[in-house]
């Protein structure tokens, strides 16, 4: 089954809703980082939320989420774009604990509960939009809900679920974001809260193979108006050329030092774990380009 996201409204446009399937996306990230189960669930939840938040952007806009809860995973970083491309990593992906008191993977213990969740949006303007809130639970669904209410003043409900196979691959991943829009009165709010409180956990819906459309129907019944559907995927923007440009930016002295002391250079992308090797000859070419820039040679 493909990964994709649904944008919709409900109750005559008084509710905005997103639902997503991210099984393949999360599985690719977990494979690349050789993640253990608890870390896989935490990264998967963060990437699932990030993909839905990216869908709220337009054009070439993008955002970066950083979760720093003080747990053994270290910082979790997720990048997502309006086009559905998402990537993510954590400082330590080899984290796993026994199940928590609810019989679920102990994501809060892996993430930590003392720190911040920050979102930086690059909207193509000179200044970036930045919002930051304290982590309230470490389970991430509640933390993203708190972010929307506190930082963007949008009452929201967020469900995130990741199921991990015994071999550490991803059985299923996905989630939803439901937001109140102007015009939602107290009666509708009470109705929505009751529906959400009485629905199965999102992980159960995912386990049963519910599509994003079906997840929304569980919440709203037939009161759903689908606006858009588009694919989402794990995608990293790193490349040999990008890394080369980064090396050039270090300047001639640093490059000369690499040539003389190391005879080459190897670098690895945090997001996708791809490695890029530069021979001494490669570095000499980059050194010349850096020298041209420093001496303003056309």
C-alpha positions as MATLAB code, in Angstrom:
seq = 'XXXXXXXXXXXXXXXXXXXXXXXXXXXXXXXXXXXXXXXXXXXXXXXXXXXXXXXXXXXXXXXXXXXXXXXXXXXXXXXXXXXXXXXXXXXXXXXXXXXXXXXXXXXXXXXXXXXXXXXXXXXXXXXXXXXXXXXXXXXXXXXXXXXXXXXXXXXXXXXXXXXXXXXXXXXXXXXXXXXXXXXXXXXXXXXXXXXXXXXXXXXXXXXXXXXXXXXXXXXXXXXXXXXXXXXXXXXXXXXXXXXXXXXXXXXXXXXXXXXXXXXXXXXXXXXXXXXXXXXXXXXXXXXXXXXXXXXXXX';
ca = [
       0.000    0.000    0.000;
       1.206    3.495   -0.815;
       1.776    6.265    1.690;
      -0.451    9.296    1.199;
      -2.137   12.196    2.949;
      -5.724   13.416    2.862;
      -6.806   17.028    3.406;
     -10.453   17.515    4.269;
     -13.077   19.573    6.031;
     -16.072   18.438    8.067;
     -19.308   19.839    9.452;
     -19.813   22.482    6.761;
     -16.237   23.711    6.874;
     -16.090   24.259   10.637;
     -13.490   21.517   11.060;
     -10.223   21.015    9.154;
      -8.770   17.520    9.180;
      -5.688   15.714    7.907;
      -5.115   11.968    7.903;
      -2.057   10.106    6.710;
      -0.459    6.727    6.137;
       3.341    6.788    6.625;
       4.297    3.107    6.892;
       6.800    3.072    4.016;
       8.247    6.482    4.906;
       8.924    5.524    8.512;
      10.211    2.094    7.535;
      12.791    3.686    5.210;
      14.028    5.983    7.983;
      14.148    3.108   10.475;
      16.067    0.935    7.990;
      18.607    3.632    7.228;
      19.241    4.368   10.900;
      18.999    0.737   12.097;
      16.583    1.942   14.761;
      15.531   -0.152   17.727;
      11.773   -0.448   18.421;
      11.166    2.370   20.927;
      13.324    4.801   18.975;
      11.590    3.714   15.763;
       8.183    4.500   17.248;
       9.331    7.916   18.485;
      10.923    8.935   15.183;
       7.923    7.569   13.283;
       5.473    9.630   15.317;
       7.569   12.771   14.818;
       7.855   12.203   11.049;
       4.127   11.473   10.755;
       3.256   14.730   12.518;
       5.863   16.580   10.463;
       4.407   15.323    7.181;
       0.931   16.557    8.096;
       2.302   19.912    9.235;
       4.255   20.185    5.989;
       0.977   19.702    4.108;
      -0.278   22.897    5.728;
       2.386   24.865    3.821;
       2.367   26.026    0.200;
       4.685   25.910   -2.803;
       8.343   25.530   -1.854;
       7.767   26.249    1.840;
       9.300   23.847    4.338;
       9.613   23.357    8.072;
      11.973   21.843   10.598;
      10.841   20.270   13.866;
      13.283   19.771   16.735;
      12.290   17.782   19.806;
      14.664   18.040   22.762;
      13.176   16.197   25.721;
      16.335   15.208   27.563;
      15.807   11.480   26.931;
      18.407    8.941   25.733;
      17.470    9.435   22.062;
      18.833   12.967   22.220;
      17.381   15.592   19.882;
      14.951   14.399   17.204;
      14.984   16.464   14.003;
      12.404   16.256   11.196;
      12.295   18.215    7.937;
       9.147   18.303    5.803;
       7.974   20.144    2.707;
       4.628   21.133    1.245;
       5.166   18.556   -1.519;
       5.182   15.604    0.885;
       8.936   14.978    1.198;
       9.982   14.205    4.777;
      13.191   13.101    6.445;
      14.212   12.657   10.076;
      16.817   11.384   12.511;
      17.727   11.321   16.183;
      21.113   11.514   17.869;
      20.760    7.948   19.176;
      18.474    5.521   17.354;
      19.591    2.441   19.314;
      17.136    2.952   22.191;
      14.616    0.415   23.485;
      12.787   -0.232   26.769;
      10.221   -2.623   28.161;
       6.599   -1.745   27.403;
       5.027    0.952   29.586;
       2.121    0.460   32.003;
      -0.321    0.674   29.087;
       1.387   -2.154   27.219;
       2.818    0.198   24.590;
       6.319    1.170   23.513;
       7.661    3.664   26.075;
       8.164    6.586   23.710;
       8.035    9.159   26.523;
      10.997    7.505   28.248;
      13.012    7.500   25.017;
      12.159   11.122   24.133;
      12.230   12.553   27.649;
       9.716   14.820   29.326;
      11.788   17.907   30.175;
      12.616   20.173   27.287;
      11.079   21.816   24.241;
       9.389   21.125   20.935;
      10.330   23.748   18.341;
       9.048   24.376   14.828;
      10.840   26.597   12.317;
       8.946   27.430    9.128;
      10.805   28.657    6.044;
       8.088   30.493    4.136;
      10.420   32.057    1.582;
      10.635   35.341    3.454;
      13.598   37.057    5.064;
      12.588   36.013    8.561;
      11.587   32.475    9.491;
       8.579   31.762   11.702;
       9.665   30.019   14.909;
       7.440   28.553   17.597;
       8.585   26.699   20.706;
       6.670   25.076   23.563;
       7.577   22.944   26.586;
       7.216   19.195   26.180;
       4.169   18.121   28.171;
       4.243   14.318   27.941;
       6.970   13.020   25.623;
       4.382   10.817   23.889;
       4.442   13.416   21.064;
       0.744   13.369   20.119;
      -0.070   15.451   23.183;
       3.041   17.567   22.639;
       2.086   18.525   19.079;
      -1.466   19.210   20.242;
      -0.072   21.595   22.862;
       2.131   23.250   20.227;
      -0.828   24.108   18.006;
      -2.904   25.448   20.881;
      -0.106   27.474   22.484;
       2.061   28.598   19.571;
      -0.419   28.889   16.698;
      -3.627   29.393   18.728;
      -5.420   26.630   16.814;
      -7.414   24.196   18.985;
      -6.349   20.794   17.677;
      -6.422   17.086   18.388;
      -3.591   14.907   17.118;
      -3.355   11.124   16.952;
      -0.093    9.388   16.020;
       0.579    5.661   15.817;
       3.530    3.448   14.878;
       3.527   -0.351   15.137;
       6.893   -2.129   15.052;
       7.442   -5.725   13.892;
       9.613   -8.187   15.857;
      12.394   -7.672   13.274;
      12.308   -3.877   13.959;
      10.652   -3.069   10.626;
       7.450   -1.013   10.607;
       4.149   -2.878   10.486;
       2.054    0.276   10.157;
       2.309    4.014   10.805;
      -0.024    6.968   10.408;
      -2.152    9.530   12.185;
      -4.510   12.476   12.012;
      -4.774   16.161   12.894;
      -8.180   17.699   13.576;
      -8.487   21.485   13.955;
     -11.331   23.792   14.880;
     -12.003   26.666   12.483;
     -13.947   29.891   13.079;
     -17.646   29.100   13.351;
     -17.283   25.978   15.484;
     -19.683   26.515   18.379;
     -19.716   24.871   21.820;
     -22.221   22.229   20.724;
     -19.982   21.106   17.850;
     -16.911   21.177   20.088;
     -18.631   18.958   22.667;
     -19.741   16.565   19.916;
     -16.242   16.363   18.467;
     -14.631   15.794   21.855;
     -17.078   12.974   22.540;
     -16.341   11.344   19.178;
     -12.571   11.521   19.693;
     -12.753   10.257   23.283;
     -14.821    7.250   22.214;
     -12.923    6.272   19.080;
     -10.321    3.464   19.134;
      -6.658    4.511   19.571;
      -5.091    5.519   16.281;
      -2.667    2.592   16.554;
      -5.637    0.208   16.587;
      -7.086    1.842   13.470;
      -3.744    1.515   11.748;
      -3.377   -2.099   12.890;
      -6.759   -2.879   11.296;
      -5.515   -1.442    8.004;
      -7.736    1.636    7.991;
      -6.966    4.036    5.146;
      -6.640    7.772    5.852;
     -10.168    8.229    4.470;
     -11.515    5.492    6.722;
      -9.811    7.011    9.773;
     -11.663   10.276    9.141;
     -14.947    8.433    8.678;
     -14.440    6.774   12.069;
     -14.257   10.256   13.606;
     -16.819   12.161   11.525;
     -19.051    9.526    9.986;
     -20.119   10.707    6.532;
     -19.571   14.395    7.364;
     -16.244   14.495    5.515;
     -15.423   16.573    2.444;
     -12.155   15.395    0.847;
     -10.234   18.356   -0.605;
      -6.947   16.844   -1.682;
      -4.886   13.676   -1.707;
      -1.172   13.519   -2.379;
       1.669   11.045   -1.831;
       4.217   11.393    0.961;
       7.630    9.761    1.163;
      11.012    9.663    2.837;
      13.210   11.994    0.823;
      16.604   13.517    1.566;
      18.005   16.497   -0.318;
      21.656   15.634    0.251;
      23.920   14.990   -2.762;
      27.582   14.901   -3.712;
      27.256   18.415   -5.132;
      25.661   19.825   -1.973;
      28.363   18.305    0.214;
      31.044   19.623   -2.146;
      29.620   23.136   -1.842;
      29.641   22.785    1.938;
      33.321   21.806    1.828;
      34.115   24.771   -0.419;
      32.502   27.051    2.140;
      35.058   25.872    4.722;
      37.729   27.842    2.847;
      41.172   27.131    1.419;
      43.001   26.688    4.731;
      40.645   23.980    5.991;
      40.678   22.191    2.635;
      44.482   22.328    2.437;
      44.636   20.820    5.905;
      42.385   17.935    4.781;
      44.583   17.314    1.731;
      47.871   17.307    3.689;
      46.783   15.478    6.841;
      44.051   13.121    5.650;
      44.568   12.764    1.916;
      40.803   12.918    1.431;
      37.562   13.402    3.288;
      34.490   11.369    4.154;
      31.224   12.848    5.395;
      27.890   11.295    6.300;
      24.401   12.810    6.108;
      22.622   12.856    9.487;
      19.214   12.426    7.872;
      19.748    9.488    5.511;
      23.155    8.065    6.553;
      24.511    8.271    2.986;
      28.315    8.591    2.932;
      30.235   10.813    0.532;
      33.959   10.289   -0.101;
      36.263   12.934   -1.577;
      39.729   11.916   -2.763;
      42.762   14.186   -2.531;
      42.215   15.099   -6.191;
      38.581   15.991   -5.465;
      39.696   18.219   -2.606;
      42.300   19.930   -4.788;
      39.555   20.860   -7.252;
      37.388   22.195   -4.410;
      40.421   24.048   -3.033;
      40.826   25.808   -6.379;
      37.146   26.787   -6.409;
      37.431   28.099   -2.848;
      40.558   30.073   -3.807;
      38.683   31.604   -6.776;
      35.872   32.677   -4.476;
      38.207   34.138   -1.859;
      40.122   36.059   -4.536;
      36.965   36.942   -6.486;
      38.212   35.255   -9.651;
      35.456   34.775  -12.251;
];
